[in-house]
Amino acid sequence: MNNYSEEQRFNAFFKRYMPLVRIVARNKDIPVDEIDDFVQDTFAAYYFHYPIDWPEGQIKATLSKIVKNLCVDYYRKQEARPVTYYDPTTIQEMICWHSHQY
């Protein structure tokens, strides 16, 4: 019988694999201030759908796949989001910059 509580097992699991999830998110150019949200969402998804006692290779592959899919979703949402910041100076500079390129 295992003497560790489920919470202790999950905390150990989290500490072991959290660096991997952070590296994957960072390599996918997720903004630094949003990486913690990706880590949390990745582990929540894993915890509710997969066992934490799988072989290490399977765990790493699954966590990597989850965070990569979250990154794809993030960028899809970014593309669908309308522009909400209009700075006339910046817009004018972009227009001038583009007109000088041609």
C-alpha positions in Angstrom: 0.0 0.0 0.0 1.3 3.4 -0.9 1.7 5.9 2.0 1.5 9.0 -0.2 -1.8 10.8 -0.5 -3.1 11.6 -4.0 -2.3 15.3 -3.4 1.3 14.4 -2.5 1.7 12.2 -5.6 0.3 14.9 -7.8 2.6 17.6 -6.3 5.6 15.3 -6.9 4.4 14.7 -10.5 3.9 18.4 -11.0 7.4 19.3 -9.7 9.0 16.6 -11.9 7.3 17.6 -15.2 6.5 21.3 -14.8 9.9 22.3 -16.3 9.1 20.3 -19.5 5.8 22.0 -19.9 7.3 25.5 -19.4 10.0 24.7 -22.0 7.5 23.6 -24.6 5.3 26.6 -24.0 8.4 28.9 -24.2 9.6 27.3 -27.4 6.1 27.9 -28.9 6.6 31.6 -28.2 4.0 31.9 -25.6 4.3 35.2 -23.8 6.2 34.8 -20.5 3.4 36.3 -18.4 1.0 33.6 -19.8 3.2 30.5 -19.4 1.9 29.8 -15.8 -1.6 29.6 -17.2 -0.5 27.1 -19.8 1.2 25.0 -17.1 -1.9 25.0 -15.0 -4.2 24.2 -17.9 -1.9 21.4 -19.1 -1.7 19.7 -15.7 -5.4 20.0 -15.1 -6.2 18.4 -18.5 -3.7 15.6 -17.8 -5.0 15.0 -14.3 -8.6 14.6 -15.4 -7.9 12.3 -18.3 -4.7 10.3 -17.8 -3.1 8.4 -14.9 0.0 9.8 -13.2 1.6 6.4 -12.9 2.2 5.9 -16.6 5.7 5.2 -17.9 7.8 8.4 -18.0 8.0 8.5 -21.8 4.3 8.3 -22.2 3.8 11.0 -19.6 6.2 13.4 -21.3 4.7 12.7 -24.7 1.2 13.3 -23.4 2.0 16.5 -21.5 3.9 17.8 -24.6 0.9 17.1 -26.8 -1.5 18.8 -24.4 0.6 22.0 -24.1 1.2 22.1 -27.9 -2.5 21.9 -28.5 -3.2 24.6 -26.0 -0.6 26.8 -27.8 -2.4 26.2 -31.1 -5.7 27.2 -29.5 -4.1 30.3 -28.1 -2.8 31.4 -31.5 -6.1 30.7 -33.1 -7.9 32.9 -30.6 -5.3 35.6 -31.1 -6.0 35.6 -34.9 -9.7 35.7 -34.4 -9.5 38.6 -31.9 -10.3 42.0 -33.4 -7.8 44.8 -33.0 -8.8 46.7 -29.9 -5.9 49.2 -29.6 -5.8 52.1 -32.0 -2.9 54.5 -31.5 -3.0 57.1 -34.3 0.7 57.8 -34.1 1.6 54.1 -34.5 -0.9 53.7 -37.3 0.6 56.7 -39.1 4.1 55.4 -38.6 3.1 52.0 -40.1 1.5 53.7 -43.1 4.6 55.8 -43.7 6.9 52.8 -43.3 4.9 50.6 -45.7 4.7 53.4 -48.3 8.5 53.8 -48.3 9.0 50.1 -48.8 7.3 50.1 -52.3 
